[in-house]
């Protein structure tokens, strides 16, 4: 699947946003203007006016709506959610060439409110994933104690964990230890290992 630079960036912002929710991070990661401002800087979101208190509430609400796309029971349901998000903000496609990224498409009006900007950009990125028939790439981490989400952009769609260094390693170590315990238990019971 070919994903353009701007779509990949939007998907990265999407994941970053979804993983700020209290049910994922343990507490609200975007509780106030300062935190939302830091999110904007960290994600390099441009063409915005100053973030205000209304943006905090709107972004938190949008985050919940975007998460529903990940948990939708079907592609049709996910598409309805995406269509609703994009229609609500009157997405306005326009070509732009800034910051050395070459020509690419923006779907938000210049200086749109942050939640509208995100709904348009992230909604369109999700739409492209759905249109390509790649909904299975929208995943939740398979570690049982992790609620983080990610977009699997691997060639063979084999990614299972939000982060291979944390959840992935932790799960691999747990599986290894379980195999070791199982082998030791079998040995204690006089069963030949591998039988």
N, C-alpha and C positions, 0 to 999 in steps of 0.2 A: 504494500500500500504506500503510495507516494503522499507524503505530508509536507506541505510547504513550511518554510521557516515561521511565518506568522501564525499558522495553525498550531504548530508545535509549541510556540511560545504561549498561545492562548490555552492550550491543554495543560501546560505547566502551571499557569496562573490558576486554572480551574482546580487542579489537584491541591495546590497550595491553599486556595480558599476553602475548599471542602474539608481539609484537614485542620482547620482552625476551630471547628465546631466543638462545643463542650463535650458532646458525647464521644468525640474522637480524642481530643487532647486532655480531657479530664476537667478542664475549665475553659471558659470563653477566652479565646485568643484575640478577639477583636472587640473588647469591651467598651472602647472609647475612641475619641478622635485621634489621639496620639498613636494608638495601636493600628488603626485603619490607615493613618498616614504612613506609618512604618511599613505596613503591608504594601502600599502603593509604591513606595521607594524600593523596597526589596524586589518587587515584581516588575519594576521599571515601567509602570503604567503612565503614559504621557497624555498630553492634550486634555488635562483636567484643570478645573478651577480648585480653589481651596476646599478641603474636606471639612464638613460640619457635622453637628450632632445628628441631623436627619440622615446623613449618609451612613452612619453607623447602623441605625435601625434598618435602613433599606438594604444594606449589604448583608446583614444577618438574615433577613427575610429571603433575599435572593439565594443565599447559600443553601437554605433549606429546599428551595425550589430546584436548584441545580442537582442537589443530592438525590432528589426523586427520580431524575433521569437515570442515575446509576442503578436505582433499585426498581425501576419500572418492570412490570411483569412481561412485557413484550416490546418489540421494536416499534410497533404501532403506538403503544402507550407512551414510549419515550419520545417518539416523533411529535405526538400531540403536545407533550410538555414543552418540547423545544419550540414548536410553532407558537405556542402561547407566549412563551418568554420573549421571543423575537418580535412578535406582533405587538406586544404591549409597549415596546419601546420605539416602535416605528423605525426599525433598523434602516439605515440609509447607506447602502454600499457606495464607496468612493475609492478611487485609486490614490495612493499616496507614496511618496518616496522620501523617507527621512532617516536620519541616524545611520546611514550606510547600509540599510537593509534592502535597498533596491525597491523596485515597484512591488507593491502588495496592496491588498484590499483591507480597508477598515469598514466596519459596519455601523459605527456610531457617529452621531453628529459631533463636530468639534465642540469641546467644552461641555459635553453632556454630563449630567450627574453621574457620579461613580457607579452606582448600581445600574443605571441605564447603559453606560459604557460597557460594563462587565456582562450584562444580560445579552447585549448585541454580539459582542466579540466571542464570549464563551458559548453562547447559544449557537452561533454559526459554526464554531469549531466542533461542537457536539453534533450538529446537523451534518457536517461533512463526514464524521465517523459513521453516523447512522446511514447516510446515503451510500457509503462505500460497503455497507453490509458488514461492518466491523464492530457491532455493539459489544461483542464478547471481549473486546479490548478494554472496556470500562469495568474495572475490577475492584473488589475489596480484598485487602491483604488476607491471606489464608492462615496467618498465625492466629490461633484461637483467642488470644487476648489483645488483638489489635483491630481497631475499627477504621484504620486509615484506608483511603482509596488511592488508586493510581490508574494511569492509562498505560496499558501494555503495548509499547511500540516495538517490541522485539519482532524479528522476522517471522519466527515460528509460533508466536503467541504463547510462549512458555513461561513467562514471568509469573511467579506465584506470590511474591512478597513485596510490600511497599518499599523495602530497602534490604538488599541482600546482605549488607554488613550488620544490620541489627536483627530484624525479624528472621531473615533467611538463615544467618549463622546460628541464631538461637534455636531455631527449629531443627537445623541439621545436627547440632550438638545434642539436643534432646533425643532425636531419633537414634543417634549413635549410642548414647548412654542407655537407651531402652534396649537396643540390640545387645549391648554388653551385658546388661542385667539379665536378659532373656537367656543368653548363652551361659551365664554363670548359674542361673536357676536350673537350666537343663543339665549342666554338669553336676550340680549338687544332687540331682535326682537320678544320676547315673545314665542319663540319656546321652548318647553320642551327639556332639554338636554337628549340625547339618543333617541329622536324621529326620 
